[in-house]
Amino acid sequence: MGLAMVINNDPIELVRIATMTSFAFKTKTLMALVGLLALGTTAVGAVACAPVPDSGATSGDAIESPEMPPSGENLGQADDLLTPEVRETILQTVAADVDRPVSELRVAATETATWNGCMGLYEPNQACTMIAIPGLRLVVTDGDRSWVYHAREDGQNAVQNPTASGSQNGLIPDFIPPQPNENPNETPDEYVFRSLVSGGLAGRQQAITLFSDGRLVETEGATVVSESQVTPEQLAAFQQVLEDQRFPNLDQVRYITDAAFADYPTVQLSTGYSRTEYIDLALDNTPTALQAVVEAWDNLVAEAQ
């Protein structure tokens, strides 16, 4: 009735009210669009936390297991990252898996990570959902053998990383600290595999890199020492070893002893998306998957020379 009175008594007031109504409608519409855009930005940011290769998939899509499991974000001592409740949850799960009393187990290393739907575990031809799960990567040991686990940040859904687990005779792995990209102009797909020996008294870096075209290039620092060629069959066979041994599951894990800190050389093995480190003095005590990759790599290099 109020609007009818305005219409009857003052046409100019009708125009003013209509204008205000239109403006209010547009303002609400604009605010709704802004809210949707903000929500979309948050969702995209969450998915971006999981560093997987670009597959063109969107959040919630199923993709094959990534070649690069999501890497750790913050490296720290177990006491810094675990509450007593989370620690107990993890140890109970591991104790049941490896048939050890909880009292014999301890969490030796922890880092935060962001997992996909497969909890960061690579399996050939396995579909994983592109979601960002805040989680933990952990090393649990009984002092002799050690196991690597992936879990949610509350300790739930803990699953063993069988590829990275199984080091023995007191070789307790930990995680590779964050490092700057040494080759910022190199894209991940430019090489298939690389071994990098560093440290030692001389402090030199010696690298052997296998490229996708079969070139095998040995360098010392920035100097090319030698270059050879492997056959397509040799290249395919080595790539099959990497897949059979689930090399991406070794990502960010290192197997070194105190000798590495006493100027004994360490070896880093990497693909474009994954890397692991070990000290050859302790190679026999590392997981069998790592030993198999090292053997296949050494054979390939020897055959090409």
C-alpha positions, 0 to 999 in steps of 0.5 A: 500500500505504501508504494501505491501511495507514492505512485499516486502522489509523487511520480518522481519518488517512484523513479527514485525508489525504482532506481534504488531497488535496481541498485540494491539488486545489482549490489547483492548480485555483485557481492554473490559473485565476489563470494563465489570467486573467493571460494573458487580461489580458496579451492584452487589454492588447496589443490595447488598445495599438492605438487603433482604433474600437470595432468589437466585434471581438476579438483576431484578428478581421478588421475593416474598415480603421480610420478612425484608424490607430494613433497614435505613442506616443513622438516622437523624433529618428531617432538616438534610436530607430534602431539602425544595423541598423534604419536600414540595413534601412529605407534599403535598402527605401526605396531599392528603392521610390523608385529612389534610392541608399542614399547619397542617403537619410536618416531625418529623423524617427521615432516608435514606433507600434503597428500593426494587421494592415494596418500602420496603412494605411487602405484603404476596405473593407479587412479588417484583423486586430486585432493589436498590432504594435510598430512605427515611423513614419518619414520618409525624404528625399533632401533634395528629396522625402520619403516616410513609411513604416510598419515593424515595430520591427526595420525589417522589413516596411516599407511606404510610406504613399502618402497621406502621401508625396510632399512636395517642394522640400525640405518634409520632414514630421515628426510632431505632438507629443502634445497634450492633448485640448482638448475632453475632453467631445467624443466623436470621432463628434460632428463630421465635420471641423474646420479649426483655424488657430492661431499668428500674431502675435495668437496666436488660434485660429479653428476651422470645424467640420462636424457630422454634421447638416450644421451648419458652425460657425465659432468664435474661441476659445470664441465662435461667430462664425457658423453655416451649414448644408450640404445632405446632398448636400454633406456626403456629397460631402465625406465621399467626398473624405475617403475617396477621398484616404485622409485617415486615412493623414495622421494625426499627420503635419505639413508645416510650415517654419521660418515656422511657428516665426516666428509664422506661422499653421499649420492643423490638419485633423482628423476624430474619429480623425485629424489632420494639420497644414500651413502654407499657405505650403508647401501646394503642396509637400505631398502631392496627397491633402492638397491635394485635401482642402484644396481640397474643404474650402475649396469647401464652406465657401465654398458654405455662406456 
